[in-house]
Amino acid sequence: MIRVVIADDHEVVRSGFAFIINAQPDMEVVGDAADGEQAYQIVSRERPDVLLLDISMPPGESGLVACERFARDFPDMAVLVLTMFSEADYVFFALRSGALGYVLKSASTDMLIDAIHAVAKGEVYVQEGLDEALAGKLVAADEVEVNPYHALSSREIEVMSLLAQGYTNKEISERIFVSVKTVESHRRNIYAKLGISTRAELFHIAAKHHLLV
């Protein structure tokens, strides 16, 4: 039996996917969460085989940072990202953060079930169509040099998104539960890696990579 936890900030989404999963003879939902912290508590208690994780759950840490933490702290559990974002950047960073699979919320029931089966066995699963976009992004061996954005860590992407949305260092520190000095350090690193010096430049890059959510 594949034991699954669902983490998504929309109750109707959690209920819908739970209905689909519980209808399978070899799967069961053992918990659901509305944010990353709640998901962490449930995963710690239930030790599921698979975590379905949305990567746009406010407040607190982003889904990408949460993904990184889950992959680090629960290496025997597979993270399957379930989201509405189809851009290759999101797929790239999700897999780099430790996810084994990436599926859109619009995917068919059969595709979702196939994805859960695959990641539960330790296989990488990227939804058809998205895998081609990802492959195109990985063609160049020097990917990081081609686009310095891809040198950013998951936490730096999270901070970059909040900075671009107009949050102050103090507001960001309260939102992601780190010190103001840590936020300032992330900010310096982001500007250095991207080779920029103004918030306008930061905003432009964030908008290009769909981080203004």
N, C-alpha and C positions, 0 to 999 in steps of 0.2 A: 504494500500500500504506500503510495506517494503522499506524504504529508505536506500540505501547502499553507503558507501564510500570505495574506493579501494586504499590501500597504498602498492606500490611495486616499486622498483627502475628500473624495466624493462617496458618500454612503451608497448611493444608487449604483455606482460602478462596482463597489465592493460586493454588494448584494448580487448583482448580475453575474459577475464572474464566479462567485461562490456557488450560485445555482448551477452553472455549467460544470464546474469542477466536481461538485458533490454528486452530479449525475453520472460520473464515470465510475465504473466498477473497481478501478484500482487507484482511486484518488480520494482524498478528503481534505477539506479546509479545517485547520485546527486553530485558526485565529485570524483576525483582521484588525488593521490599525489605520488611523487617520493621519499620522505623521511619523517621522523617522524615529523619534524617541519612544513612542508607544510601540512601534514595530520592533525596536531593539529589545524592549522588555518582554514582548511576546515571544520573539525568537529565542531569547535567553531561556525562557521557561519551557517552551514547547519543542525546541530543537527540530524544526521541520527539515524536510529534504529540499524544498524549493521555496524561495521567497519571490512573490510577484511584486515588483517595486516600481511605483510611478516616480519619475525624476523631477516632478514639479509640485512638490508638496510644501506649502507654507504652513506655519512659520518655522524658524530655526534653520538647521543645516539643509542644504540642497540634496536632492536625490542622488547626485553624483558623489558628493562627499559621503552620504550615508552608504552608498554602494561600496565605496572604498573601505569603510569601517566594517561593514558586514563581511566582505570578502576576507578581510584581515582577521577578524575575531571569530568567524565561523567558517573555517576552510572546508568543512565537510558539507556545507549547505550551498546550493546553487542559487545564484541571483538571476532572475529573469526580468529584465526591464520591460514594463508594459506602459506605453506612452502614446501621446498623439503627435510627437515630434518625429518627422521622417527625414530630417536633414542628416547628411552623412557625418557632420561634426558631432552630433549627439551620439550616434552609433559608435563612432571612434572613441569618444571619451568614456562612454559607458563600458565598453569592452576593456579599455585601458584601466578603468577603475575597478575591474574585477568581475563584472557581469559575465555570465556565460551565454546569455541570450538576449535578444532585442526584438520585440514584437509590438506592432501598433495596436491601439485599442480597437481599431476598425477591422482587425484581422478576423477571419472566419473562425468558427468554433473548432473546426478540424485543425486549423493552423495553430491555434492556441494550445490544444491538447498535444499536438505533435511537438511543440516547443517545450512543454513541460516534461514530456517523456524524454526528450533529447537531453535537456540540461540535467535532469535527474540522473542520467547515466554518465554525466561528466562531459557531454558533447557540446560544442559551440553551435548555437542556432541563431541565425539572423534571417528575418523574414525575407522571402523572395522579393527581389526588386531593391530592397535596402542593401543587400549583400553586394550588388553590382556597384551601387554608389560608394560603398565603403571600399571596395576593391580599387576603384578609381582614385580614391584619396590615398591609398597605400602604395600606388604604383611606384612613386619616387622613393628610392631608398633613403634619401636625405629629406624626408617629409618635414621634420622639425625645422630644418634650415629654410625650406621653401616657404613655410608659413610659421613664423615665430609664435603665433597664437597656440599652436599645438605643443609648445614647450611649457605652457602653464599647467600647474597642478589643478586638481579638482577644486581644492579650497581657493586657489587664486582665481579660478573662473567664477566661483560663487561670489567672492569679494568684488571682482570686476563688475559682475552683473548688478550688484547693489550700489556700487559707486556710480555706475552709469545711470541708475534710476534716481540718483540724487540723494541717497542716504549719506549722512555724515559718518565719520570714523566711529564716534560714540554710538550712534544708532546701529551701525553694523556690528559693533562689539556686543551690544545687548541682544541683537537678533541671532547671532551665531555662537554666542556664549564663549567669547574669547576676550582678552584684554585689548584696550585701545592701542597699546604698543604693538601687539601682534597684528592688528589691522593695519597700522602704519607700516609695519615691516612688509606685509603682503602687498600693500599699495606700491611701495618702492620697488619690490621685485617685479610686479606686474609692469610698471612703467619701464623698468630696465630691460626686461625680456622683450617687450613690444617695441622698444626704441621710440617711445613717445614722451611728451613732457606736459601735455595739457589734458584737462578733462574732456574737452571737445574731441580730441583725437581718440580718447578712450571710448566716448559715446559712439563715435562713428564705427569703431571696430566691434563694439558690443552689439550695435544694431545689425551690422553685417552678419554676425554669427547668431542672431536671434536670441540674444540674452536679455532683452528688455521685456521680461514677462512678469 
